[in-house]
Each structure stands twice: as C-alpha cells, then as structure tokens.
C-alpha cells in the first residue's frame, strides 16, 4: 500500500482556500435559487392580485420575469464584484451600476446584430 504524501504548508493553505471558495459558490447558488423561487411566487401573487398584469401578460412571461428579478436581487453581491473588477474602485453604487449594466449591454449588442 502506497504512503499518502504529506502536504506542505503552502499546499494545505491552497487546499483550504479552494474548499472555502467551493463552499462560497454553493452558498451563493442556494441564495440565488431561493431568490428565483421567491420571485416566481411573488410574481404569481402579484399577477393574481393585479388584473392589468393578468390580462396583458401571459403566465409564462410573469413567471420568467419574477424568477429573473428574484435571482438578480439575491445575487447583487456578485454584480458588485463584477463592477469592481472593471472599475477598480471602492464606489459601491458605481460598481452595482456597472455590474448590472454588463448583461444589459450584452443583450443590446445581441439584439442590435439581429
């Protein structure tokens, strides 16, 4: 039976950092999933209570927008980090605006090409 290699202090530290990053990604994914389902539920309730929404929009569209907005609200921290990566500043409102603007700009470019 082969002996297990003993990790150096640097390797142990790198392994610990990687495990913490995995846990953070799992936690963020759970938060986003909860936000999506909460957004869908809230959209269904609002759609049922407001006749104008029920009459003008299909149920699928209401569910889609509710889930999208719920996911965005629960992942604002990631949008701030994306904005901070681009702006290299500590200005939180600016980072939120830039981070939320990235997908909007990509969508505008996609629709402009078509």
N, C-alpha and C positions, 0 to 999 in steps of 0.2 A: 504494500500500500504506500502510495506516494505521500510525502510530507507536504502539508499545506505551507505555502510561502508566507512568511510573516511580512506584513505591510510596514512600510516606513511611515514616519510621522506625516510626511507630505502626502503620501498615498491615502492614509487614513483621513486626513483633513479634506482631500479632494473627494473621497467617497462620501464623507459626511455632508459636504456642500451639495453634491449631486442628489443625495437622498432627501435633503431639505428642499431642493428645487422640485423634485418629483412630488413631494407632499404639498408644496405650494400650488403646483399645477392642478393636482387633484382637488384641492380646496377651492380653487378658482372655478374649476369646471363644475363642481357641485353648486356653487353660488350662482353661476350663470344658468344652470339647469333649473334651479329653483326660481330664478327670475323669469325664465321663459314660461314656465308653467303658471306662475303667479300672474304674469302679463296676459296669458291666454285666458285665465279665469276672470281677471278684471275686465278684459275686453268683452268677454261674453256677457258679463253682468251689465256693463255699460251699454252694450248693444241691445240688451233686452229692455233696459230702462229708458233709452232714448229712441223714440220712434224714427227720427230722421236717419239715424245710423242704420237701423233695421231695414228701412225702406230703400235707402240709396246704395248700400254696400252689401255684397254677398257675405255669408257666414265665413267662408274660407278666407276672404280678404281681411275681415275683422280679426280672425284667429291669427293670421300671418302677421299683421301689424302689432297685435298685442304681444305675441311671442318675441318679435324683433325688438320692440321697445323695452320689454321686460329684461331681455338679455343684455341690451345696451346699458340700462340703468344699473344692473348688477355687475357690469364689467367696466365701470368708469375708471377704475384704478389702472387697468391695462391701457385705456385710451390716454390717460395722463402720462404713463410711462412711454408710450409711443410718441407722444408730442414732445416730451422732454428729450427723447433721443434725437429728434430733429432740431429742436430749438436750442438745446444745450443750455437752457436757463431754468431757474427755480420758480418761475412765474406760473403758478398753478392754473389760473384761468386761461392763460395763453396756451399752456400745454394741453388742457382739455379741448380748447377750440381747434388746435392743430391736430390733435389725435382723432377727434370726431370728424374733422374735415378730410382726413385721408380717405376713408371709404366713400365719402360724398364725391370727392374729386375723381376717384377711380370710376364710380358709376357714371358721372358726367362724361368722362372720356369714352367709356364703353358706348353710351347712347349717342355721342357725337360721331363716332365712327360709323354707326349704323345709320 
